[in-house]
Amino acid sequence: MSCKYKKTLKRPVTLDEMKKEKKFKDWELIRISRLSLMPVPKQIWDVILKISQN
């Protein structure tokens, strides 16, 4: 897997915040928290960006 920098978020979104978001309940990062690098589906990325703006 390769990864690429896209942009800096306004503020970091914590794992605790993600665990509270119901839209993430089936995402591997939440279900298998030992993962360190993984793809982020566009729908989830859009929500992460929105959360980071608050």
C-alpha positions as CSV (number, residue, x, y, z in Angstrom):
1,M,0.0,0.0,0.0
2,S,1.2,3.5,-0.7
3,C,0.1,6.6,1.0
4,K,0.2,10.2,0.0
5,Y,-0.1,13.5,1.8
6,K,-3.1,15.5,0.7
7,K,-3.6,18.2,3.3
8,T,-3.4,19.2,6.9
9,L,-6.6,19.0,8.8
10,K,-7.8,22.0,10.8
11,R,-7.6,19.9,13.9
12,P,-6.9,16.2,14.5
13,V,-9.8,13.8,14.7
14,T,-9.3,11.4,17.6
15,L,-10.0,7.7,17.6
16,D,-12.5,8.3,20.4
17,E,-14.4,10.8,18.3
18,M,-14.5,8.2,15.4
19,K,-15.7,5.5,17.7
20,K,-18.7,7.7,18.7
21,E,-19.6,8.3,15.1
22,K,-22.2,5.8,14.0
23,K,-21.2,6.1,10.3
24,F,-17.9,4.5,11.2
25,K,-19.2,1.4,13.1
26,D,-18.4,-1.1,10.3
27,W,-15.0,0.5,9.3
28,E,-12.0,-1.8,9.9
29,L,-10.1,0.9,11.8
30,I,-12.9,0.9,14.5
31,R,-13.5,-2.8,14.5
32,I,-9.8,-3.8,14.4
33,S,-8.0,-1.0,16.1
34,R,-4.6,-2.5,15.7
35,L,-4.4,-1.5,12.1
36,S,-2.0,1.3,11.4
37,L,-2.3,2.0,7.7
38,M,-5.4,1.4,5.7
39,P,-7.5,2.8,2.9
40,V,-10.2,5.3,3.9
41,P,-13.4,5.2,1.9
42,K,-14.5,8.5,0.5
43,Q,-17.7,8.6,2.5
44,I,-15.7,8.2,5.7
45,W,-13.0,10.7,4.7
46,D,-15.7,13.3,4.0
47,V,-17.1,12.8,7.5
48,I,-13.6,13.0,9.0
49,L,-13.0,16.3,7.1
50,K,-16.3,17.7,8.4
51,I,-15.5,16.7,12.0
52,S,-12.0,18.3,11.8
53,Q,-13.6,21.6,10.9
54,N,-15.4,21.9,14.3
